Amino acid sequence: MALQTCRLPLCTFSIVFLFSVFAVGEAKYGGFRRFNQEPDTRLGDVSEEQWFIQKLDHYNGADSREWKQRFFVNDSFYMPGGPVFLMIGGEGPANPAWMQTGSWLTYAKKLGALCLMLEHRFYGKSHPTDDLSTDNLRYLSSRQALADLAHFRTVMAENRGLADSKWVAFGGSYPGSLAAWFRLKFPHLVYASVATSAPLQATVNFPEYLEVVWRSLASENAECPLLVKKASDTLVELLKDPKTYDNITKDFNLCSKLQIQTQRDSAYFLETLAGNFMDVVQYNGDNRAFEGVVGTNITIKVLCGIMTDSSLGDPYARYAAVARLMMDTFSMKCLDASFNNYLRDMTNTSWNGTAAGGGRQWVYQTCTEFGFYQSTDSPNQPFTGFPLVFHVRQCEDFYNVSAEQVAQAVAQTNEYYGGYNIRSTRIVFPNGSIDPWHALGITQDISPDLPAVFIKGTAHCANMYPARDDDLPQLALAREHVFYLLQQWVKG
């Protein structure tokens, strides 16, 4: 899922995890981050996990069931009377590395803030139920997550004497949306929010994602997306002839001989390969390495360098070379292109299942709240073969949610939160022009109290990562502007 994946992933079934800055899902799960990564555990005291008692269902007073939610604290910068910064977890494990670095800690040091990070229910170690059955997943929603945040904020304020402090919510990608909605729905609890790379408009079909991928590739080399399209079109033609399957299996180093028995088999294979480009574009040139993330050296420039290298063969051969590079980078012995295996993993309801790191949960949220399906339904993008129907059908296969129910759920989400028409105060919306998710975010000021920070040339959640010497000047300025706004709001 981007969301796979700061397809977010959280950070792809290519819905690439939207990426939350915490998400460590897998690309094939369609959220915000592409590959499974283990959080860095070699951290100090600020990384000590703590536990908070939450209600299972905040909206049913007759339901007294409770569970333990994981959180982290860094009070090393706190000055009495200072604000409280609350980092919101998303569609993957909360990574304690964020308790030691990131732009929010730079702001905290300057403003004397107490820093808290709360893991999202059903992700990481925050397990509200015994398993991930569809019946239990009904307690997984953005509304329940916001209620978790509200209760956590209320109790922590009481216990730590912070009732009069100004609380500021932070989040990137899906947690960025939560940060905005937390301020919207609980203005008495949250004074301001930084909603980075936040998709606020729910939509069933999101072909604009791949349109931005085209433009982002073209920003490096105008020929690059054209060559990707030629390669993708060639592969689609080859898939029509079973006699080519042995060669395709070899070309892409598949784990087993390619079997295309249904349109879903083809769509899954084509989307898996497209995900290589989608993920790199989404996180292009960011500074995620501190999280222990592998592959940050693979950028749009690298991929386009391969696609324009005629010595590698025709565009199809170069496309295969990209796939092999990604497998080598992530130490994958082979590529599993089987939809049946994916179906098996996604319907495994155990917390020990392959998709329990966030895949099964996040796709459920897309089916019951957001959509976000990154289809090939637009002609203005480089890929072919995974239309909207392929994505929506999975909601039926995995959770018995019909296409009509998906559409109704998405409409209800926009009705509840407002989509692009969000109305509140003291929320800043940073977005990057390279990031495909900006198409569902706020990129122009709504009002003086709802400003946008649109950063040319940067990718998903780039402003949240630690600064480095080779950051683009506009990225450095964006971080400074966010701090300026926080300073004005908190001091004011």
RAZI-V645754 format. One record per residue. RES is the residue in one letter. SS is DSSP state (h for helix, s for strand, l for the rest). PHI is phi in degrees with one decimal (none if undefined). PSI is psi as a letter, one per 20 degrees, with the letter a starting at -180 (* if undefined). Layout:
RES,SS,PHI,PSI  RES,SS,PHI,PSI
This chain:
M,l,none,*  A,l,none,*  L,l,none,*  Q,l,none,*  T,l,none,*  C,l,none,*  R,l,none,*  L,l,none,h  P,l,-70.7,h  L,l,59.2,*  C,l,none,*  T,l,none,p  F,l,-82.2,l  S,l,6.7,l  I,l,-82.7,n  V,l,-47.7,p  F,l,-50.7,p  L,l,-45.0,h  F,l,61.7,o  S,l,-92.1,r  V,l,-65.3,i  F,l,-104.9,i  A,l,-65.4,p  V,l,-132.7,l  G,l,-81.9,a  E,l,-117.0,q  A,h,-53.1,g  K,h,-66.3,i  Y,h,-88.6,j  G,l,67.6,l  G,l,-127.4,c  F,l,-109.4,i  R,l,-137.3,q  R,l,-89.8,g  F,l,-116.6,q  N,l,-62.6,p  Q,l,-133.9,q  E,l,-88.6,p  P,l,-58.6,q  D,l,-74.0,o  T,l,-97.3,j  R,l,-89.4,l  L,l,-123.7,r  G,l,-87.4,b  D,h,-61.3,h  V,h,-66.5,i  S,h,-97.7,j  E,l,-70.6,p  E,l,-75.8,q  Q,s,-126.3,r  W,s,-132.5,q  F,s,-128.0,p  I,s,-81.1,p  Q,s,-120.9,q  K,s,-79.1,q  L,l,-69.6,g  D,l,-126.3,o  H,l,-71.2,i  Y,l,-106.0,j  N,l,-135.9,n  G,l,-63.6,h  A,l,-83.1,i  D,l,-99.4,o  S,l,-97.8,j  R,l,-64.5,q  E,s,-132.4,r  W,s,-154.9,r  K,s,-108.2,p  Q,s,-108.7,p  R,s,-84.1,q  F,s,-148.0,r  F,s,-133.2,q  V,s,-132.8,p  N,s,-131.3,o  D,l,-107.6,j  S,l,-69.0,h  F,l,-103.1,i  Y,l,-68.2,p  M,l,-117.8,p  P,l,-49.7,p  G,l,90.3,i  G,l,-76.4,r  P,l,-74.8,r  V,s,-116.2,p  F,s,-98.3,p  L,s,-117.2,o  M,s,-85.7,p  I,s,-96.2,p  G,l,-77.0,r  G,l,-133.1,c  E,l,-85.0,l  G,l,-179.3,r  P,l,-61.0,p  A,l,-68.1,p  N,l,-94.7,o  P,h,-63.7,i  A,h,-58.4,h  W,h,-71.6,i  M,h,-84.4,i  Q,l,-117.7,i  T,l,-156.7,r  G,l,118.1,q  S,h,-62.7,h  W,h,-64.2,h  L,h,-75.0,h  T,h,-61.7,g  Y,h,-66.2,h  A,h,-62.0,g  K,h,-62.9,h  K,h,-74.5,h  L,h,-106.8,j  G,l,67.2,l  A,l,-94.2,q  L,s,-83.3,p  C,s,-114.4,p  L,s,-125.4,q  M,s,-134.3,p  L,s,-113.8,p  E,l,-73.9,q  H,l,-73.0,q  R,l,-56.5,q  F,l,76.0,j  Y,l,-122.9,q  G,l,62.4,c  K,l,-98.0,j  S,l,-89.2,n  H,l,-106.6,o  P,l,-75.5,h  T,l,-130.8,r  D,l,-70.2,h  D,l,-152.7,a  L,l,-109.5,k  S,l,-61.2,q  T,h,-60.2,h  D,h,-62.9,h  N,h,-76.9,h  L,h,-67.5,i  R,l,-65.0,i  Y,l,-90.5,j  L,l,-103.1,o  S,l,-162.2,r  S,h,-64.5,h  R,h,-69.1,g  Q,h,-65.8,h  A,h,-64.1,g  L,h,-65.8,h  A,h,-66.4,h  D,h,-57.9,g  L,h,-62.2,g  A,h,-63.9,g  H,h,-68.4,g  F,h,-59.0,g  R,h,-61.6,g  T,h,-64.7,g  V,h,-69.2,g  M,h,-63.3,h  A,h,-63.6,g  E,h,-67.8,g  N,h,-70.8,h  R,h,-106.7,j  G,l,67.4,l  L,l,-115.7,k  A,l,-62.4,h  D,l,-95.1,j  S,l,-76.3,q  K,l,-88.5,o  W,s,-95.1,p  V,s,-123.1,p  A,s,-93.6,p  F,s,-123.8,q  G,s,-169.8,q  G,s,-126.7,p  S,l,74.3,c  Y,h,-54.5,g  P,h,-61.8,h  G,h,-65.6,g  S,h,-61.1,g  L,h,-61.8,h  A,h,-61.3,g  A,h,-65.8,g  W,h,-71.4,h  F,h,-62.0,g  R,h,-66.1,h  L,h,-64.5,g  K,h,-91.7,h  F,l,-130.6,l  P,l,-65.0,i  H,l,-78.8,i  L,l,-107.7,h  V,l,-123.4,p  Y,l,-83.1,h  A,s,-158.1,r  S,s,-144.0,q  V,s,-113.9,o  A,s,-108.0,n  T,s,-81.7,p  S,l,46.3,l  A,l,-92.7,o  P,l,-77.5,o  L,l,-101.5,h  Q,l,-99.2,o  A,l,-72.3,q  T,s,-156.4,p  V,s,-65.1,g  N,s,-101.1,p  F,l,-127.1,l  P,l,-68.1,i  E,h,-61.0,h  Y,h,-55.6,g  L,h,-72.4,h  E,h,-65.2,g  V,h,-68.3,h  V,h,-57.6,g  W,h,-57.0,g  R,h,-64.8,h  S,h,-68.7,g  L,h,-64.4,g  A,h,-66.3,h  S,h,-66.2,h  E,h,-88.4,g  N,l,-158.4,o  A,l,-59.2,h  E,l,-78.5,h  C,h,-56.7,g  P,h,-66.1,h  L,h,-65.1,g  L,h,-70.3,h  V,h,-61.6,g  K,h,-63.7,g  K,h,-60.1,g  A,h,-63.9,g  S,h,-63.2,g  D,h,-64.3,h  T,h,-62.2,g  L,h,-63.6,g  V,h,-60.2,g  E,h,-66.4,g  L,h,-63.2,h  L,l,-67.2,i  K,l,-75.8,i  D,l,-118.6,o  P,h,-57.2,h  K,h,-66.5,i  T,h,-88.2,i  Y,h,-64.9,h  D,h,-63.4,g  N,h,-66.3,g  I,h,-62.9,g  T,h,-57.3,g  K,h,-72.0,g  D,h,-59.5,h  F,l,-106.3,j  N,l,50.9,l  L,s,-75.1,q  C,l,-70.1,h  S,l,-146.5,r  K,l,-57.2,p  L,l,-57.9,p  Q,l,-126.3,o  I,l,-112.5,n  Q,l,-105.4,h  T,l,-136.2,r  Q,h,-64.3,h  R,h,-66.7,h  D,h,-60.3,g  S,h,-65.1,g  A,h,-61.5,g  Y,h,-65.2,g  F,h,-63.4,g  L,h,-64.6,h  E,h,-69.0,h  T,h,-58.7,g  L,h,-70.8,h  A,h,-62.3,h  G,h,-57.7,h  N,h,-58.1,g  F,h,-78.3,h  M,h,-61.5,g  D,h,-67.7,g  V,h,-64.1,g  V,h,-62.6,g  Q,h,-59.5,h  Y,l,-110.5,k  N,l,-52.9,p  G,l,64.7,k  D,l,-82.0,a  N,l,-115.7,l  R,h,-84.8,i  A,h,-57.8,h  F,h,-62.6,h  E,h,-79.0,i  G,l,88.1,j  V,l,-76.9,p  V,l,-93.9,q  G,l,92.1,j  T,l,-67.3,i  N,l,-78.4,i  I,l,-89.2,o  T,l,-119.3,r  I,h,-56.2,h  K,h,-60.2,g  V,h,-65.4,g  L,h,-63.0,g  C,h,-69.2,h  G,h,-62.9,h  I,h,-69.9,g  M,h,-67.4,h  T,l,-101.5,j  D,l,-90.2,n  S,h,-66.2,i  S,h,-67.8,i  L,h,-84.9,i  G,l,114.8,a  D,l,-74.8,r  P,h,-54.3,h  Y,h,-60.7,g  A,h,-64.4,h  R,h,-69.6,h  Y,h,-60.5,g  A,h,-66.5,h  A,h,-64.0,h  V,h,-62.1,g  A,h,-61.3,g  R,h,-67.7,h  L,h,-60.2,g  M,h,-65.5,h  M,h,-65.3,g  D,h,-63.3,g  T,h,-62.1,h  F,l,-100.1,j  S,l,53.4,l  M,l,-95.7,p  K,l,-68.5,h  C,l,-160.0,r  L,s,-105.5,p  D,l,-86.1,o  A,l,-106.2,j  S,l,-89.3,o  F,h,-64.6,h  N,h,-62.1,h  N,h,-65.7,g  Y,h,-61.9,g  L,h,-61.1,g  R,h,-60.2,g  D,h,-65.0,g  M,h,-74.7,i  T,l,-101.4,j  N,l,-79.2,o  T,l,-94.9,j  S,l,-78.2,q  W,l,-66.5,i  N,l,-94.8,j  G,l,-69.8,r  T,h,-60.2,h  A,h,-93.3,j  A,h,-74.8,i  G,h,-68.2,i  G,l,155.1,i  G,h,-61.7,g  R,h,-62.8,h  Q,h,-68.7,g  W,h,-68.1,g  V,h,-61.9,h  Y,h,-58.8,g  Q,h,-65.5,h  T,h,-67.0,h  C,h,-74.0,h  T,h,-111.2,i  E,h,-142.7,g  F,h,-116.9,h  G,s,72.6,d  F,s,69.9,k  Y,s,-78.4,o  Q,l,-85.8,m  S,l,-87.5,r  T,l,-96.3,k  D,l,-75.3,i  S,l,-95.3,q  P,l,-76.7,i  N,l,-97.3,l  Q,l,-154.2,r  P,l,-91.0,i  F,l,-114.6,r  T,l,-142.5,q  G,l,107.6,i  F,l,-129.0,m  P,l,-73.0,r  L,h,-56.6,g  V,h,-58.6,h  F,h,-62.0,g  H,h,-71.6,g  V,h,-65.0,h  R,h,-60.1,h  Q,h,-66.5,h  C,h,-61.8,h  E,h,-69.9,g  D,h,-65.5,g  F,h,-89.7,h  Y,h,-134.1,j  N,l,59.8,k  V,l,-106.2,p  S,l,-78.7,r  A,h,-60.2,h  E,h,-63.7,g  Q,h,-67.3,h  V,h,-60.6,g  A,h,-61.8,g  Q,h,-65.3,h  A,h,-64.2,g  V,h,-63.6,g  A,h,-61.5,g  Q,h,-66.2,h  T,h,-62.3,g  N,h,-67.2,h  E,h,-65.2,h  Y,h,-76.3,g  Y,h,-101.9,h  G,l,102.3,i  G,h,57.8,c  Y,h,-61.8,h  N,h,-93.2,k  I,l,-55.5,p  R,l,-129.3,o  S,l,-161.8,b  T,l,-144.3,q  R,l,53.4,l  I,s,-126.2,p  V,s,-109.4,p  F,s,-119.0,n  P,s,-77.9,p  N,s,-145.4,q  G,s,-107.7,q  S,l,-71.0,h  I,l,-77.2,h  D,l,-70.4,p  P,h,-61.5,h  W,h,-71.9,i  H,h,-63.7,i  A,h,-64.6,h  L,h,-109.0,j  G,l,-112.4,a  I,l,-97.0,o  T,l,-116.2,i  Q,l,-133.8,q  D,l,-53.9,p  I,l,-85.4,g  S,s,-159.2,r  P,l,-57.5,h  D,l,-92.7,i  L,s,-130.1,m  P,l,-83.4,q  A,s,-106.0,q  V,s,-126.8,n  F,s,-97.9,o  I,s,-108.8,o  K,l,-67.6,p  G,l,85.7,j  T,l,-115.8,r  A,l,-106.7,a  H,l,-62.5,p  C,l,62.3,k  A,h,-57.3,h  N,h,-70.3,i  M,h,-83.7,h  Y,l,-78.5,r  P,l,-59.0,q  A,l,-69.4,q  R,l,-144.8,r  D,l,-62.5,h  D,l,-96.1,j  D,l,-61.7,q  L,l,-61.5,q  P,h,-55.2,h  Q,h,-68.5,h  L,h,-71.2,g  A,h,-61.0,g  L,h,-65.4,h  A,h,-64.0,g  R,h,-60.6,g  E,h,-64.7,h  H,h,-68.2,g  V,h,-60.5,g  F,h,-63.0,g  Y,h,-57.4,g  L,h,-64.2,g  L,h,-59.3,g  Q,h,-60.8,g  Q,h,-62.9,g  W,h,-71.2,g  V,h,-71.0,g  K,h,-73.7,h  G,l,-67.6,*
